[in-house]
Amino acid sequence: MSDLTRRDFLRQTAAAAGGLTLAARGLSAENAPTASVGSVHLAPFRFDVTPPVGHSLCGGWIKPVVGVDDPLEAIGFVLLGAGAPIVVCVVDWTGILNEAHVAWRTALAEAAGTSPERVTVHCVHQHNAPFVCFDAERLVATQPDLPRVFDRDFHRRCLDAARTTVVAALKSPRAVTQVAHGSARVEQVAANRRVARDADGRVTKMRGSSCKDAALAALPEGTIDPWLRTVAFYERGRKIAACHYYATHPMSYYGDGMVSSDFCGLARKQRQRDDAECTHLYFTGCAGNVAAGKYNNGTPESRVALTGRIHRAMVAAEGSLRPEPLARLAWRTELILPSPNPALGLGALQELMERGKDSLVGRIRPAFKLASIRRQERKLPLVLGALQLNETVLLHLPAEPFVEYQLRAQALRPGRPVVVAAYGDGGPWYIPTRAEFPAGGYEVEHAFCDAGAEDLLMGAITRLLA
């Protein structure tokens, strides 16, 4: 699959949506017709995306694959009966960025007989997993002493598997007669990463995915969304797909070269074993500033404990499901194009990438920043989506937004469920709130868009939920 330009992308979306346009900094929306009762079908699919031995993990700056603790999967479904097909997919990878994300959506669209803006692809964001960006890979490849960001042949095989698997799934779709929403509180997993601050409110330390600093771990949880939410599809009372959503970085430990879906993926796999007739999917919510560090010291024992807590919440959330007839189904999209973070200096980034004495992360990560700048030059927009099922909305967001965006989205529809899947197109990396930019810290340093992204993101979310 060749890389897609913005013009290619917009030509495809315009053809399907009857003339989408993108304003200078703006947006466009596409509304699908509401499906009639009894006409909707769902075709679940899954395929393996485990990288081979020697493949880079997390973009190449941690130890490459030496073995597999548990395999990685791409899992999804095609919804039929509400206009052109709608495809939802989630991948056990660190991220899929920029033109690579368009390539995934285009491949799935081709297989499903739909258009790319009716496809949403998300990553769970485990770190002992691939991190795919075409531009970053090309840039890093100019430095012969650096490991490759990812292997293009392996990635091509994954897209081929996506096409083949979706085509096969469409041969035996299941009728969707009911849907349900449930939730359960998760105990001792998520905590805010940005709780250590000085008197001026600036972040002094980050409490990451794991934390061995007792004083840092003892600080309060901070702002999180403690609820795991589940949305399920039924065929005449039999559950056929369950989508689980929770907002935390999903890593217990990584960097040892052992591929793993980590504790959120392991909990999902346990549910799949226990409930084999239903396809289980797990989506990471707005977790840009949320991780398990308060409750995780980075040991194998902690991974087991975290897996158990997520699994128990999944079971409890499913226990609260109350199926109701599917009476309304609609798909909407919005496009945004945030401006780049002014702290990204093109010359300085290029110099960093070429400096031979720096660490791998110090030399490879700038390639992702350069890729973000090139995206801006091409005017390639980010796509947000919303799938409405009766009164429940499944909100699909790009990148790593702070948890405040999820909480605000839910507040826009009091009494009506909003579940959030983030980590779609990962091109911008972190999306902090405007108020957090002056506080600095790791997430702000690695936010590739400026503080104005809040206005664009919240504007699009508001329109999607209206």
Buried (B, 14 or more C-beta within 10 A) or exposed (E): BEBBBBEBBBEBBBEBBEEBEBEEEBBBBBBBEEBEEEEBBBBBBBBEBBBEEEBBBBBBBBBBBEEBBBBBBBBBBBBBBBBBBBBBBBBBBBBBBBBBBBBBBBBBBBBBBBBBBBBBBBBBBBBBBBBBBBBBBBBBEEBEEBBBBBBBEBBEBBBEBBBEBBBEBBEEBBBBBBBBBBBBEBEEBBBBBBBBBEEEEBBEBBBBBBBEEEEBBEBEBBBBBBBBBBBBBBBEEEBBBBBBBBBBBBBBBBBBBBBBBBBBBBBBBBBBEEBEEBBBBBBBBBBBBBBBBBBBBBEEEBBEBBBBBBBBBBBBBBEEBEBBEBBBBBBBBBBBBBEBBEBBEEEEBBEBBEEEEEEBEEBBBBBBBBBBBBBBEBBBBBBBBBBBBBBBBBBBBBBBBBBBBBBBBBEBBEEBBBBBBBBBBBBBBBBBBEEBBEBBBBBBEBBBBBBEBBEBBBBBBEBBBE
